[in-house]
Amino acid sequence: MTQATDVLTEFVQVRDVKVRFLRGGEGPPLLYLHGAGLTGIWLPVMEELAKDFDVLAPDHPGFGQSDRPDWLDGMDDMVYHYLDFLDGMGLDQVNVVGISFGGWLAAELAVAHPERVSKVILSAASGLRVEGTPITDLFTLSPAETAEYLFSDPEKVKAMAESEPTPEIQQELYRGRVTLAHLGWNPLLCNPALRRRLYRVTCPTRVFWGEQDRLVPIAHGEAYASEIAGAELVTF
């Protein structure tokens, strides 16, 4: 895919946290909340979104090149951080796309402050406890196993398994993994109270899921769609 969007890499001070973010495209503002992997990359999905939106893709605190403050202790801290980020950018309301861990964060934001979210997409979002269908404990997976869980395309599995990140990228990945463990070790990548609070999401919502997702099973997508009024579940 050819990138046509001029993408800026910027740093902004959000209270006591220095945040790196990518920005590109034109249109209504869209906040892209990344998953637990590598950050700072303008992905094909961002390029597509940038055709219609002003895409802002920050590194979460403790991930990529954003600071990890001492007070970061839970997902509610993440929500308040992003409220401060939106305030600092002068954005009263945004569209939100959340992927995996970022989907959990997007759901928490839309629950706590529905007035700040105009539309939301949750893709393979963690965050829920679904009885009988737990999220895979990715902290126990080797890099090769992680590749097999992330992709169904054998070529992509092979490419990820054989890749050799630079020391700088390895350091960023390690920082993100430590932060993820701090926020989502126990209970594993979920907020047991979130499901009963999803009725507070009032904006149009789409839930995107892979039918064969082995990390966050599709039952979690079905739970999100069933608990959010009017939500549409789209599967692949």
C-alpha positions in Angstrom: 0.0 0.0 0.0 1.4 3.4 -1.0 1.3 6.0 1.7 -0.1 9.3 0.5 -0.7 11.1 3.8 1.8 13.5 5.2 2.4 12.2 8.7 3.8 14.3 11.5 5.6 12.9 14.6 5.0 15.3 17.4 5.6 15.5 21.2 3.2 17.2 23.6 3.3 17.7 27.3 0.1 16.4 29.0 0.5 17.6 32.5 3.5 15.7 33.8 3.6 13.2 30.9 5.5 13.8 27.6 3.5 12.1 24.9 4.7 11.1 21.4 2.0 10.9 18.7 1.6 10.6 15.0 -0.9 12.8 13.2 -2.1 12.8 9.6 -5.2 13.3 7.4 -7.9 15.9 7.3 -11.5 15.9 8.6 -13.2 15.3 11.9 -10.7 14.3 14.7 -10.2 10.6 15.3 -8.3 9.2 18.3 -6.5 5.9 17.4 -5.7 3.9 20.6 -3.1 1.2 19.9 -2.7 -2.3 21.2 0.0 -3.8 23.3 2.6 -4.1 20.5 5.0 -1.7 18.7 3.9 1.9 18.4 5.1 4.9 16.4 4.3 3.2 13.0 1.8 4.7 10.5 -0.2 1.5 9.7 -2.3 0.8 6.6 -5.4 1.1 8.7 -4.4 4.6 9.8 -3.7 5.5 6.1 -7.3 4.5 5.3 -8.7 6.4 8.2 -6.7 9.5 7.2 -8.7 9.7 4.0 -11.7 10.9 6.0 -10.3 11.9 9.4 -7.7 13.9 11.2 -6.0 10.9 12.8 -4.2 11.3 16.1 -2.3 8.2 17.2 -0.5 8.7 20.6 1.7 6.3 22.5 0.0 5.4 25.7 1.8 6.4 28.9 4.5 3.8 29.5 4.5 2.6 25.8 6.7 3.6 22.9 8.3 7.0 23.6 5.7 8.4 26.0 6.6 8.8 29.7 5.3 6.4 32.3 4.3 8.5 35.3 4.5 7.2 38.9 0.8 7.6 39.3 -0.2 5.3 36.5 -1.9 2.4 38.4 -5.0 1.5 36.5 -7.2 2.0 33.5 -9.1 4.8 35.2 -5.7 6.7 35.2 -5.4 6.0 31.5 -8.9 7.5 31.0 -8.1 10.7 32.8 -4.8 11.0 31.0 -6.7 10.9 27.6 -9.2 13.4 28.9 -6.2 15.7 29.6 -4.8 14.9 26.2 -8.0 15.9 24.4 -8.3 19.0 26.5 -4.7 20.0 25.6 -5.4 19.4 21.9 -8.6 21.5 22.1 -10.9 18.6 21.2 -14.2 18.5 22.9 -15.4 15.3 21.1 -13.7 12.7 18.9 -14.3 9.6 17.0 -12.3 6.7 18.7 -10.8 3.5 17.2 -9.4 1.1 19.8 -7.4 -2.0 18.9 -7.0 -4.9 21.5 -5.7 -3.2 24.7 -6.6 0.1 23.1 -10.1 -1.2 22.5 -10.5 -1.8 26.3 -9.3 1.7 26.9 -11.8 3.1 24.3 -14.6 1.3 26.0 -13.6 2.6 29.4 -13.4 6.2 28.0 -16.9 5.9 26.3 -18.4 4.5 29.5 -16.9 7.1 31.8 -17.3 10.2 29.5 -19.8 9.4 26.7 -20.0 13.1 25.9 -16.4 13.1 24.6 -16.9 10.2 22.1 -18.9 10.8 19.0 -18.4 7.3 17.5 -16.4 4.3 18.5 -14.9 1.2 16.9 -13.7 -1.6 19.1 -11.5 -4.2 17.3 -10.5 -7.4 19.1 -10.9 -5.5 22.3 -9.8 -6.9 25.7 -11.4 -5.6 28.8 -14.3 -8.0 29.5 -14.6 -11.1 31.6 -16.6 -13.7 29.7 -17.3 -16.8 31.7 -16.0 -20.0 30.0 -14.0 -18.1 27.4 -11.0 -16.4 28.9 -8.5 -14.2 27.1 -5.3 -16.0 26.3 -2.5 -15.2 28.7 -0.1 -13.6 26.2 2.4 -13.1 29.0 3.2 -16.8 28.7 3.6 -16.9 24.9 7.0 -16.9 23.2 7.6 -14.5 20.3 7.0 -17.4 17.8 3.7 -18.4 19.6 2.6 -14.8 19.7 3.0 -14.5 15.9 0.9 -17.6 15.4 -1.8 -16.2 17.6 -1.8 -12.8 15.9 -2.0 -13.9 12.3 -3.7 -16.5 10.2 -1.5 -15.7 7.2 1.5 -18.1 7.3 3.7 -15.6 5.6 3.0 -12.9 8.2 3.6 -15.5 11.0 6.9 -16.3 9.5 7.9 -12.7 8.9 7.1 -11.8 12.5 8.8 -14.8 14.0 12.0 -14.3 12.0 12.2 -10.5 12.5 15.1 -9.1 14.6 14.1 -5.9 16.2 16.8 -3.2 16.8 17.9 -2.7 20.5 15.8 0.5 20.5 12.7 -1.3 19.4 13.3 -4.1 21.9 13.6 -1.5 24.7 10.3 0.1 23.6 8.5 -3.3 23.4 9.9 -4.2 26.9 8.6 -1.0 28.4 5.2 -1.5 26.9 5.1 -5.1 28.2 6.0 -4.0 31.7 3.3 -1.3 31.6 0.7 -3.8 30.2 1.5 -6.2 33.0 1.2 -3.5 35.6 -2.3 -2.6 34.3 -3.6 -6.0 33.2 -1.9 -8.8 35.0 -4.5 -9.6 37.6 -7.3 -9.9 36.7 -5.9 -10.7 33.2 -6.6 -7.9 30.8 -10.1 -7.1 32.0 -12.1 -5.0 34.3 -14.8 -7.3 35.9 -17.1 -4.3 36.3 -16.9 -3.0 32.7 -19.5 -5.3 31.2 -22.3 -4.1 33.5 -21.3 -0.5 32.8 -21.4 -0.7 29.0 -25.0 0.6 29.0 -23.5 4.0 29.5 -22.0 4.0 25.9 -24.4 6.2 24.0 -22.6 6.8 20.7 -22.9 4.7 17.5 -20.6 1.7 18.0 -19.2 -1.0 15.7 -17.4 -4.1 17.0 -14.9 -5.6 14.6 -13.6 -9.2 15.2 -11.9 -12.1 13.6 -14.0 -15.2 13.9 -10.9 -17.3 14.6 -9.3 -14.9 17.1 -7.2 -17.0 19.5 -6.1 -14.2 21.7 -9.4 -12.5 22.5 -12.1 -15.0 21.4 -15.1 -13.8 19.4 -17.3 -14.4 22.5 -15.9 -11.2 23.8 -16.9 -9.3 20.7 -20.4 -10.8 21.0 -20.5 -9.6 24.6 -19.5 -6.1 23.7 -22.1 -5.9 20.9 -24.9 -7.3 23.1 -24.3 -4.9 26.0 -23.9 -1.7 24.0 -27.2 -0.4 22.7 -27.4 -0.5 19.0 -23.9 -1.8 18.5 -23.1 -3.7 15.3 -20.8 -6.7 15.3 -18.8 -7.1 12.1 -16.8 -10.4 11.8 -14.1 -11.5 9.4 
